[in-house]
Amino acid sequence: MTPTAPFDPTESAAATHLVLADGHGDRSLWPGHIAVPAGWHTVHGPASYAACLAHAEAAGN
């Protein structure tokens, strides 16, 4: 198995990502194993990449 980069989506349903938001309402997908940067907070997850992407897209509507 070839390792993936931290932001690469995978087919796995494992809880590997977060959805972050900043004070402006911007959203970002974030790998769950990396510390949340200053100025951002978790609004969803940890969850699979696909679940986090769906959540971020729904929040953008």
All heavy atoms as a GROMACS GRO file, in nm:
protein
  436
    1MET      N    1   0.084  -0.118   0.000
    1MET     CA    2   0.000   0.000   0.000
    1MET      C    3   0.089   0.124   0.000
    1MET      O    4   0.182   0.136   0.076
    1MET     CB    5  -0.089  -0.003   0.123
    1MET     CG    6  -0.183   0.114   0.131
    1MET     SD    7  -0.305   0.082   0.260
    1MET     CE    8  -0.298   0.234   0.344
    2THR      N    9   0.056   0.220  -0.084
    2THR     CA   10   0.130   0.344  -0.093
    2THR      C   11   0.069   0.446   0.001
    2THR      O   12  -0.051   0.469  -0.003
    2THR     CB   13   0.126   0.399  -0.237
    2THR    OG1   14   0.175   0.299  -0.324
    2THR    CG2   15   0.206   0.525  -0.250
    3PRO      N   16   0.149   0.508   0.088
    3PRO     CA   17   0.092   0.609   0.178
    3PRO      C   18   0.045   0.730   0.099
    3PRO      O   19   0.099   0.762  -0.007
    3PRO     CB   20   0.208   0.645   0.270
    3PRO     CG   21   0.331   0.599   0.202
    3PRO     CD   22   0.292   0.489   0.107
    4THR      N   23  -0.056   0.799   0.150
    4THR     CA   24  -0.108   0.918   0.084
    4THR      C   25  -0.063   1.041   0.161
    4THR      O   26  -0.027   1.035   0.277
    4THR     CB   27  -0.262   0.915   0.078
    4THR    OG1   28  -0.312   0.908   0.212
    4THR    CG2   29  -0.314   0.796  -0.001
    5ALA      N   30  -0.065   1.154   0.094
    5ALA     CA   31  -0.035   1.280   0.159
    5ALA      C   32  -0.148   1.315   0.255
    5ALA      O   33  -0.259   1.262   0.242
    5ALA     CB   34  -0.018   1.388   0.053
    6PRO      N   35  -0.125   1.403   0.350
    6PRO     CA   36  -0.228   1.432   0.452
    6PRO      C   37  -0.360   1.480   0.397
    6PRO      O   38  -0.463   1.457   0.457
    6PRO     CB   39  -0.163   1.541   0.537
    6PRO     CG   40  -0.020   1.538   0.506
    6PRO     CD   41  -0.004   1.476   0.372
    7PHE      N   42  -0.361   1.548   0.282
    7PHE     CA   43  -0.484   1.603   0.230
    7PHE      C   44  -0.547   1.517   0.120
    7PHE      O   45  -0.651   1.552   0.068
    7PHE     CB   46  -0.461   1.745   0.178
    7PHE     CG   47  -0.430   1.841   0.289
    7PHE    CD1   48  -0.300   1.869   0.324
    7PHE    CD2   49  -0.531   1.902   0.361
    7PHE    CE1   50  -0.270   1.956   0.426
    7PHE    CE2   51  -0.503   1.989   0.465
    7PHE     CZ   52  -0.372   2.016   0.498
    8ASP      N   53  -0.483   1.408   0.084
    8ASP     CA   54  -0.537   1.323  -0.021
    8ASP      C   55  -0.662   1.251   0.026
    8ASP      O   56  -0.662   1.191   0.132
    8ASP     CB   57  -0.434   1.218  -0.065
    8ASP     CG   58  -0.321   1.278  -0.145
    8ASP    OD1   59  -0.335   1.393  -0.190
    8ASP    OD2   60  -0.220   1.210  -0.162
    9PRO      N   61  -0.770   1.257  -0.054
    9PRO     CA   62  -0.887   1.178  -0.019
    9PRO      C   63  -0.858   1.030  -0.036
    9PRO      O   64  -0.774   0.990  -0.117
    9PRO     CB   65  -0.992   1.226  -0.120
    9PRO     CG   66  -0.914   1.276  -0.235
    9PRO     CD   67  -0.785   1.329  -0.178
   10THR      N   68  -0.924   0.950   0.041
   10THR     CA   69  -0.910   0.805   0.029
   10THR      C   70  -1.048   0.744   0.018
   10THR      O   71  -1.149   0.808   0.041
   10THR     CB   72  -0.838   0.745   0.151
   10THR    OG1   73  -0.924   0.762   0.265
   10THR    CG2   74  -0.706   0.812   0.178
   11GLU      N   75  -1.051   0.618  -0.017
   11GLU     CA   76  -1.177   0.544  -0.025
   11GLU      C   77  -1.219   0.493   0.112
   11GLU      O   78  -1.326   0.438   0.128
   11GLU     CB   79  -1.162   0.427  -0.122
   11GLU     CG   80  -1.131   0.470  -0.265
   11GLU     CD   81  -1.244   0.550  -0.326
   11GLU    OE1   82  -1.362   0.517  -0.303
   11GLU    OE2   83  -1.213   0.647  -0.398
   12SER      N   84  -1.138   0.512   0.211
   12SER     CA   85  -1.163   0.458   0.343
   12SER      C   86  -1.276   0.534   0.413
   12SER      O   87  -1.291   0.655   0.398
   12SER     CB   88  -1.036   0.469   0.428
   12SER     OG   89  -1.063   0.436   0.562
   13ALA      N   90  -1.353   0.463   0.493
   13ALA     CA   91  -1.458   0.525   0.575
   13ALA      C   92  -1.403   0.560   0.713
   13ALA      O   93  -1.478   0.602   0.800
   13ALA     CB   94  -1.576   0.430   0.587
   14ALA      N   95  -1.273   0.545   0.732
   14ALA     CA   96  -1.212   0.574   0.861
   14ALA      C   97  -1.224   0.724   0.894
   14ALA      O   98  -1.226   0.808   0.806
   14ALA     CB   99  -1.065   0.533   0.861
   15ALA      N  100  -1.232   0.754   1.022
   15ALA     CA  101  -1.241   0.892   1.068
   15ALA      C  102  -1.104   0.956   1.060
   15ALA      O  103  -1.023   0.946   1.152
   15ALA     CB  104  -1.296   0.896   1.210
   16THR      N  105  -1.075   1.019   0.948
   16THR     CA  106  -0.941   1.071   0.921
   16THR      C  107  -0.935   1.222   0.903
   16THR      O  108  -0.826   1.277   0.895
   16THR     CB  109  -0.883   1.006   0.795
   16THR    OG1  110  -0.972   1.035   0.686
   16THR    CG2  111  -0.868   0.856   0.810
   17HIS      N  112  -1.048   1.289   0.894
   17HIS     CA  113  -1.049   1.432   0.862
   17HIS      C  114  -1.142   1.510   0.954
   17HIS      O  115  -1.227   1.452   1.022
   17HIS     CB  116  -1.091   1.453   0.716
   17HIS     CG  117  -0.983   1.419   0.620
   17HIS    ND1  118  -0.950   1.290   0.588
   17HIS    CD2  119  -0.899   1.498   0.550
   17HIS    CE1  120  -0.850   1.290   0.500
   17HIS    NE2  121  -0.817   1.416   0.477
   18LEU      N  122  -1.126   1.642   0.950
   18LEU     CA  123  -1.211   1.736   1.022
   18LEU      C  124  -1.259   1.841   0.923
   18LEU      O  125  -1.197   1.863   0.819
   18LEU     CB  126  -1.131   1.808   1.131
   18LEU     CG  127  -1.057   1.724   1.234
   18LEU    CD1  128  -0.963   1.812   1.315
   18LEU    CD2  129  -1.155   1.651   1.323
   19VAL      N  130  -1.367   1.909   0.957
   19VAL     CA  131  -1.406   2.032   0.888
   19VAL      C  132  -1.381   2.144   0.988
   19VAL      O  133  -1.431   2.139   1.101
   19VAL     CB  134  -1.553   2.031   0.844
   19VAL    CG1  135  -1.588   2.163   0.775
   19VAL    CG2  136  -1.582   1.914   0.751
   20LEU      N  137  -1.300   2.241   0.947
   20LEU     CA  138  -1.269   2.355   1.031
   20LEU      C  139  -1.341   2.478   0.980
   20LEU      O  140  -1.375   2.487   0.862
   20LEU     CB  141  -1.118   2.382   1.030
   20LEU     CG  142  -1.025   2.268   1.066
   20LEU    CD1  143  -0.880   2.318   1.064
   20LEU    CD2  144  -1.060   2.207   1.200
   21ALA      N  145  -1.364   2.574   1.070
   21ALA     CA  146  -1.419   2.704   1.033
   21ALA      C  147  -1.336   2.811   1.102
   21ALA      O  148  -1.281   2.790   1.210
   21ALA     CB  149  -1.565   2.714   1.074
   22ASP      N  150  -1.330   2.927   1.037
   22ASP     CA  151  -1.261   3.040   1.099
   22ASP      C  152  -1.365   3.145   1.137
   22ASP      O  153  -1.485   3.125   1.120
   22ASP     CB  154  -1.153   3.096   1.007
   22ASP     CG  155  -1.206   3.163   0.881
   22ASP    OD1  156  -1.330   3.176   0.865
   22ASP    OD2  157  -1.123   3.202   0.797
   23GLY      N  158  -1.321   3.257   1.187
   23GLY     CA  159  -1.411   3.363   1.232
   23GLY      C  160  -1.490   3.429   1.122
   23GLY      O  161  -1.586   3.500   1.148
   24HIS      N  162  -1.450   3.407   0.997
   24HIS     CA  163  -1.520   3.464   0.882
   24HIS      C  164  -1.621   3.367   0.822
   24HIS      O  165  -1.686   3.400   0.723
   24HIS     CB  166  -1.420   3.504   0.773
   24HIS     CG  167  -1.316   3.601   0.821
   24HIS    ND1  168  -1.341   3.733   0.847
   24HIS    CD2  169  -1.185   3.582   0.851
   24HIS    CE1  170  -1.232   3.792   0.890
   24HIS    NE2  171  -1.134   3.703   0.894
   25GLY      N  172  -1.630   3.248   0.878
   25GLY     CA  173  -1.721   3.147   0.826
   25GLY      C  174  -1.662   3.062   0.715
   25GLY      O  175  -1.732   2.981   0.656
   26ASP      N  176  -1.534   3.083   0.684
   26ASP     CA  177  -1.469   2.999   0.584
   26ASP      C  178  -1.456   2.858   0.638
   26ASP      O  179  -1.438   2.837   0.758
   26ASP     CB  180  -1.329   3.054   0.550
   26ASP     CG  181  -1.335   3.191   0.486
   26ASP    OD1  182  -1.427   3.215   0.405
   26ASP    OD2  183  -1.248   3.274   0.517
   27ARG      N  184  -1.463   2.759   0.551
   27ARG     CA  185  -1.452   2.619   0.589
   27ARG      C  186  -1.328   2.559   0.523
   27ARG      O  187  -1.287   2.600   0.414
   27ARG     CB  188  -1.574   2.539   0.544
   27ARG     CG  189  -1.706   2.584   0.602
   27ARG     CD  190  -1.728   2.515   0.734
   27ARG     NE  191  -1.865   2.524   0.782
   27ARG     CZ  192  -1.909   2.618   0.864
   27ARG    NH1  193  -1.830   2.714   0.902
   27ARG    NH2  194  -2.033   2.617   0.907
   28SER      N  195  -1.270   2.458   0.589
   28SER     CA  196  -1.154   2.389   0.535
   28SER      C  197  -1.156   2.244   0.578
   28SER      O  198  -1.191   2.214   0.693
   28SER     CB  199  -1.026   2.455   0.587
   28SER     OG  200  -0.912   2.389   0.537
   29LEU      N  201  -1.123   2.154   0.486
   29LEU     CA  202  -1.101   2.014   0.522
   29LEU      C  203  -0.962   2.005   0.581
   29LEU      O  204  -0.868   2.067   0.530
   29LEU     CB  205  -1.112   1.924   0.400
   29LEU     CG  206  -1.249   1.914   0.335
   29LEU    CD1  207  -1.243   1.823   0.214
   29LEU    CD2  208  -1.353   1.864   0.433
   30TRP      N  209  -0.948   1.925   0.687
   30TRP     CA  210  -0.820   1.920   0.757
   30TRP      C  211  -0.792   1.777   0.801
   30TRP      O  212  -0.883   1.710   0.853
   30TRP     CB  213  -0.828   2.012   0.879
   30TRP     CG  214  -0.696   2.043   0.938
   30TRP    CD1  215  -0.645   1.991   1.054
   30TRP    CD2  216  -0.597   2.130   0.888
   30TRP    NE1  217  -0.520   2.042   1.078
   30TRP    CE2  218  -0.488   2.129   0.976
   30TRP    CE3  219  -0.589   2.210   0.773
   30TRP    CZ2  220  -0.374   2.203   0.956
   30TRP    CZ3  221  -0.475   2.284   0.753
   30TRP    CH2  222  -0.370   2.281   0.843
   31PRO      N  223  -0.671   1.729   0.785
   31PRO     CA  224  -0.638   1.595   0.834
   31PRO      C  225  -0.650   1.590   0.986
   31PRO      O  226  -0.604   1.680   1.057
   31PRO     CB  227  -0.491   1.576   0.792
   31PRO     CG  228  -0.467   1.677   0.686
   31PRO     CD  229  -0.559   1.792   0.716
   32GLY      N  230  -0.714   1.487   1.036
   32GLY     CA  231  -0.740   1.476   1.179
   32GLY      C  232  -0.618   1.458   1.265
   32GLY      O  233  -0.622   1.486   1.385
   33HIS      N  234  -0.507   1.416   1.208
   33HIS     CA  235  -0.387   1.391   1.287
   33HIS      C  236  -0.296   1.514   1.300
   33HIS      O  237  -0.194   1.509   1.366
   33HIS     CB  238  -0.308   1.274   1.230
   33HIS     CG  239  -0.248   1.301   1.095
   33HIS    ND1  240  -0.321   1.289   0.979
   33HIS    CD2  241  -0.124   1.342   1.060
   33HIS    CE1  242  -0.243   1.321   0.876
   33HIS    NE2  243  -0.123   1.353   0.923
   34ILE      N  244  -0.336   1.625   1.238
   34ILE     CA  245  -0.257   1.748   1.245
   34ILE      C  246  -0.331   1.847   1.334
   34ILE      O  247  -0.453   1.862   1.325
   34ILE     CB  248  -0.234   1.808   1.105
   34ILE    CG1  249  -0.156   1.709   1.018
   34ILE    CG2  250  -0.162   1.941   1.113
   34ILE    CD1  251  -0.137   1.753   0.875
   35ALA      N  252  -0.259   1.915   1.422
   35ALA     CA  253  -0.319   2.011   1.514
   35ALA      C  254  -0.397   2.119   1.438
   35ALA      O  255  -0.355   2.164   1.332
   35ALA     CB  256  -0.212   2.076   1.600
   36VAL      N  257  -0.509   2.157   1.494
   36VAL     CA  258  -0.592   2.263   1.435
   36VAL      C  259  -0.517   2.395   1.451
   36VAL      O  260  -0.471   2.429   1.560
   36VAL     CB  261  -0.729   2.269   1.506
   36VAL    CG1  262  -0.810   2.388   1.458
   36VAL    CG2  263  -0.806   2.138   1.485
   37PRO      N  264  -0.502   2.470   1.340
   37PRO     CA  265  -0.425   2.595   1.347
   37PRO      C  266  -0.500   2.703   1.425
   37PRO      O  267  -0.623   2.702   1.434
   37PRO     CB  268  -0.408   2.636   1.201
   37PRO     CG  269  -0.500   2.552   1.121
   37PRO     CD  270  -0.545   2.438   1.204
   38ALA      N  271  -0.423   2.797   1.478
   38ALA     CA  272  -0.480   2.910   1.551
   38ALA      C  273  -0.580   2.985   1.462
   38ALA      O  274  -0.558   3.002   1.343
   38ALA     CB  275  -0.369   3.004   1.595
   39GLY      N  276  -0.690   3.026   1.521
   39GLY     CA  277  -0.792   3.100   1.448
   39GLY      C  278  -0.898   3.012   1.384
   39GLY      O  279  -0.993   3.063   1.326
   40TRP      N  280  -0.882   2.881   1.393
   40TRP     CA  281  -0.977   2.787   1.336
   40TRP      C  282  -1.033   2.699   1.447
   40TRP      O  283  -0.968   2.678   1.549
   40TRP     CB  284  -0.909   2.698   1.232
   40TRP     CG  285  -0.866   2.773   1.110
   40TRP    CD1  286  -0.753   2.848   1.096
   40TRP    CD2  287  -0.936   2.782   0.986
   40TRP    NE1  288  -0.747   2.903   0.971
   40TRP    CE2  289  -0.859   2.863   0.901
   40TRP    CE3  290  -1.055   2.729   0.939
   40TRP    CZ2  291  -0.898   2.894   0.771
   40TRP    CZ3  292  -1.093   2.759   0.809
   40TRP    CH2  293  -1.015   2.839   0.726
   41HIS      N  294  -1.153   2.645   1.427
   41HIS     CA  295  -1.211   2.549   1.522
   41HIS      C  296  -1.284   2.440   1.445
   41HIS      O  297  -1.326   2.459   1.331
   41HIS     CB  298  -1.304   2.620   1.622
   41HIS     CG  299  -1.423   2.685   1.558
   41HIS    ND1  300  -1.417   2.810   1.501
   41HIS    CD2  301  -1.550   2.641   1.540
   41HIS    CE1  302  -1.536   2.841   1.452
   41HIS    NE2  303  -1.619   2.740   1.475
   42THR      N  304  -1.298   2.325   1.509
   42THR     CA  305  -1.363   2.210   1.446
   42THR      C  306  -1.514   2.227   1.449
   42THR      O  307  -1.571   2.255   1.554
   42THR     CB  308  -1.324   2.080   1.519
   42THR    OG1  309  -1.181   2.068   1.518
   42THR    CG2  310  -1.386   1.958   1.454
   43VAL      N  311  -1.578   2.208   1.333
   43VAL     CA  312  -1.724   2.212   1.326
   43VAL      C  313  -1.784   2.077   1.287
   43VAL      O  314  -1.905   2.058   1.295
   43VAL     CB  315  -1.775   2.322   1.228
   43VAL    CG1  316  -1.738   2.461   1.281
   43VAL    CG2  317  -1.722   2.302   1.088
   44HIS      N  318  -1.698   1.983   1.245
   44HIS     CA  319  -1.745   1.850   1.208
   44HIS      C  320  -1.628   1.753   1.212
   44HIS      O  321  -1.518   1.786   1.173
   44HIS     CB  322  -1.806   1.850   1.068
   44HIS     CG  323  -1.861   1.718   1.025
   44HIS    ND1  324  -1.983   1.672   1.068
   44HIS    CD2  325  -1.811   1.622   0.944
   44HIS    CE1  326  -2.005   1.553   1.014
   44HIS    NE2  327  -1.901   1.521   0.938
   45GLY      N  328  -1.656   1.634   1.259
   45GLY     CA  329  -1.555   1.530   1.260
   45GLY      C  330  -1.497   1.508   1.397
   45GLY      O  331  -1.536   1.577   1.492
   46PRO      N  332  -1.408   1.415   1.406
   46PRO     CA  333  -1.345   1.344   1.296
   46PRO      C  334  -1.443   1.251   1.224
   46PRO      O  335  -1.532   1.193   1.286
   46PRO     CB  336  -1.232   1.266   1.361
   46PRO     CG  337  -1.267   1.256   1.505
   46PRO     CD  338  -1.356   1.373   1.536
   47ALA      N  339  -1.424   1.244   1.095
   47ALA     CA  340  -1.509   1.161   1.008
   47ALA      C  341  -1.428   1.130   0.882
   47ALA      O  342  -1.318   1.178   0.864
   47ALA     CB  343  -1.638   1.233   0.974
   48SER      N  344  -1.488   1.051   0.795
   48SER     CA  345  -1.420   1.017   0.670
   48SER      C  346  -1.406   1.142   0.583
   48SER      O  347  -1.478   1.241   0.600
   48SER     CB  348  -1.499   0.911   0.593
   48SER     OG  349  -1.622   0.966   0.546
   49TYR      N  350  -1.313   1.136   0.489
   49TYR     CA  351  -1.294   1.247   0.396
   49TYR      C  352  -1.426   1.279   0.325
   49TYR      O  353  -1.466   1.395   0.316
   49TYR     CB  354  -1.185   1.212   0.295
   49TYR     CG  355  -1.166   1.320   0.190
   49TYR    CD1  356  -1.080   1.426   0.215
   49TYR    CD2  357  -1.233   1.314   0.069
   49TYR    CE1  358  -1.062   1.526   0.120
   49TYR    CE2  359  -1.216   1.414  -0.026
   49TYR     CZ  360  -1.130   1.519   0.000
   49TYR     OH  361  -1.114   1.618  -0.093
   50ALA      N  362  -1.495   1.175   0.277
   50ALA     CA  363  -1.620   1.195   0.204
   50ALA      C  364  -1.726   1.262   0.290
   50ALA      O  365  -1.797   1.352   0.244
   50ALA     CB  366  -1.671   1.062   0.150
   51ALA      N  367  -1.739   1.220   0.416
   51ALA     CA  368  -1.838   1.280   0.506
   51ALA      C  369  -1.803   1.426   0.534
   51ALA      O  370  -1.891   1.512   0.539
   51ALA     CB  371  -1.847   1.201   0.635
   52CYS      N  372  -1.675   1.455   0.552
   52CYS     CA  373  -1.633   1.592   0.578
   52CYS      C  374  -1.654   1.680   0.455
   52CYS      O  375  -1.700   1.794   0.467
   52CYS     CB  376  -1.487   1.595   0.623
   52CYS     SG  377  -1.463   1.535   0.792
   53LEU      N  378  -1.624   1.629   0.338
   53LEU     CA  379  -1.647   1.704   0.215
   53LEU      C  380  -1.795   1.735   0.199
   53LEU      O  381  -1.833   1.848   0.168
   53LEU     CB  382  -1.594   1.626   0.095
   53LEU     CG  383  -1.609   1.694  -0.040
   53LEU    CD1  384  -1.534   1.827  -0.043
   53LEU    CD2  385  -1.559   1.601  -0.150
   54ALA      N  386  -1.882   1.638   0.222
   54ALA     CA  387  -2.026   1.659   0.210
   54ALA      C  388  -2.073   1.764   0.309
   54ALA      O  389  -2.154   1.852   0.275
   54ALA     CB  390  -2.100   1.527   0.232
   55HIS      N  391  -2.021   1.759   0.432
   55HIS     CA  392  -2.060   1.857   0.533
   55HIS      C  393  -2.016   1.998   0.492
   55HIS      O  394  -2.092   2.093   0.502
   55HIS     CB  395  -1.998   1.821   0.668
   55HIS     CG  396  -2.034   1.916   0.777
   55HIS    ND1  397  -2.150   1.906   0.848
   55HIS    CD2  398  -1.970   2.027   0.823
   55HIS    CE1  399  -2.156   2.005   0.935
   55HIS    NE2  400  -2.048   2.079   0.922
   56ALA      N  401  -1.892   2.010   0.446
   56ALA     CA  402  -1.840   2.141   0.404
   56ALA      C  403  -1.919   2.197   0.286
   56ALA      O  404  -1.951   2.317   0.281
   56ALA     CB  405  -1.692   2.131   0.372
   57GLU      N  406  -1.952   2.112   0.191
   57GLU     CA  407  -2.028   2.156   0.074
   57GLU      C  408  -2.168   2.199   0.113
   57GLU      O  409  -2.220   2.300   0.065
   57GLU     CB  410  -2.032   2.047  -0.033
   57GLU     CG  411  -1.898   2.029  -0.102
   57GLU     CD  412  -1.897   1.914  -0.201
   57GLU    OE1  413  -1.985   1.826  -0.195
   57GLU    OE2  414  -1.805   1.913  -0.286
   58ALA      N  415  -2.233   2.126   0.203
   58ALA     CA  416  -2.368   2.161   0.249
   58ALA      C  417  -2.367   2.293   0.325
   58ALA      O  418  -2.460   2.373   0.313
   58ALA     CB  419  -2.425   2.050   0.335
   59ALA      N  420  -2.262   2.318   0.401
   59ALA     CA  421  -2.251   2.442   0.477
   59ALA      C  422  -2.231   2.562   0.385
   59ALA      O  423  -2.263   2.674   0.422
   59ALA     CB  424  -2.137   2.432   0.578
   60GLY      N  425  -2.178   2.537   0.267
   60GLY     CA  426  -2.152   2.645   0.172
   60GLY      C  427  -2.275   2.690   0.097
   60GLY      O  428  -2.272   2.792   0.030
   61ASN      N  429  -2.383   2.616   0.110
   61ASN     CA  430  -2.507   2.651   0.036
   61ASN      C  431  -2.590   2.751   0.109
   61ASN      O  432  -2.596   2.766   0.222
   61ASN     CB  433  -2.588   2.526   0.006
   61ASN     CG  434  -2.520   2.436  -0.094
   61ASN    OD1  435  -2.439   2.481  -0.174
   61ASN    ND2  436  -2.549   2.309  -0.088
   0.00000   0.00000   0.00000
